[in-house]
Amino acid sequence: MSYVDNIVPDVPFEGRQRRPSVREAGEAIRAWFSSMMERWRAHRADKRAMRHLRQLSDHTLRDIGIDRSEISSMVVHGRSGRRSRA
């Protein structure tokens, strides 16, 4: 038995978290990276949709029921996030 075996037990005691294995750490990093890439793709898609809507004429926007000031809100939140007009 070495000095290190006395300091760091093989069996974690109550209240101490087990260190993740290299495989678990790699999986966590891949999951984080995939999540970040998906968020980036969604952000780019939102920006693209806003750019296309801003290029439409006021008449066309009115036909589809969107005011120019609502474009970003409509893209991000959809119709459910829209304020009702009184």
C-alpha positions as CSV (number, residue, x, y, z in Angstrom):
1,M,0.0,0.0,0.0
2,S,1.4,3.3,-1.0
3,Y,1.2,6.7,0.6
4,V,-1.3,7.9,-2.1
5,D,-3.7,4.9,-1.4
6,N,-4.0,6.1,2.2
7,I,-4.8,9.7,1.1
8,V,-7.2,9.0,-1.8
9,P,-9.4,6.0,-1.1
10,D,-10.7,3.8,-4.0
11,V,-14.2,3.9,-2.6
12,P,-15.6,7.4,-2.3
13,F,-16.9,8.2,1.2
14,E,-20.3,9.7,1.8
15,G,-20.6,13.3,0.6
16,R,-17.7,13.0,-1.8
17,Q,-18.3,13.0,-5.5
18,R,-16.6,10.5,-7.7
19,R,-14.3,12.0,-10.4
20,P,-15.7,11.4,-13.9
21,S,-13.8,9.0,-16.1
22,V,-12.0,10.2,-19.2
23,R,-14.8,8.7,-21.3
24,E,-17.5,10.5,-19.2
25,A,-15.6,13.8,-19.4
26,G,-15.3,13.4,-23.2
27,E,-19.0,12.6,-23.6
28,A,-19.8,15.7,-21.5
29,I,-17.6,17.9,-23.6
30,R,-19.2,16.5,-26.8
31,A,-22.7,17.1,-25.4
32,W,-21.8,20.7,-24.5
33,F,-20.2,21.3,-27.9
34,S,-23.2,19.9,-29.7
35,S,-25.5,22.0,-27.6
36,M,-23.5,25.1,-28.4
37,M,-23.5,24.3,-32.1
38,E,-27.3,23.8,-32.1
39,R,-27.8,27.1,-30.3
40,W,-25.5,28.8,-32.8
41,R,-27.4,27.3,-35.8
42,A,-30.8,28.4,-34.3
43,H,-29.4,31.9,-33.8
44,R,-28.2,32.1,-37.4
45,A,-31.6,30.8,-38.6
46,D,-33.4,33.5,-36.6
47,K,-31.1,36.2,-38.0
48,R,-31.7,34.9,-41.5
49,A,-35.5,35.0,-41.0
50,M,-35.3,38.5,-39.6
51,R,-33.2,39.7,-42.6
52,H,-35.7,38.2,-45.1
53,L,-38.7,39.7,-43.3
54,R,-37.1,43.1,-43.1
55,Q,-36.6,43.0,-46.9
56,L,-40.4,42.7,-47.4
57,S,-42.5,45.7,-48.2
58,D,-44.8,47.2,-45.6
59,H,-47.8,46.0,-47.7
60,T,-46.6,42.4,-47.8
61,L,-45.9,42.4,-44.1
62,R,-49.4,43.8,-43.5
63,D,-50.8,41.0,-45.6
64,I,-49.3,38.4,-43.4
65,G,-50.3,40.2,-40.3
66,I,-46.9,41.5,-39.0
67,D,-46.0,45.0,-38.2
68,R,-42.4,46.0,-39.0
69,S,-41.7,46.7,-35.3
70,E,-42.8,43.1,-34.4
71,I,-40.4,41.2,-36.7
72,S,-37.8,40.2,-34.2
73,S,-40.4,39.3,-31.6
74,M,-42.3,37.2,-34.1
75,V,-39.1,35.3,-35.1
76,V,-37.9,34.7,-31.6
77,H,-41.3,34.0,-29.8
78,G,-43.7,33.3,-32.6
79,R,-47.3,34.3,-32.5
80,S,-47.7,33.0,-29.0
81,G,-45.4,35.8,-27.7
82,R,-47.2,38.5,-29.6
83,R,-49.0,41.2,-27.7
84,S,-52.7,41.4,-28.4
85,R,-53.9,44.6,-30.0
86,A,-56.8,46.4,-28.3
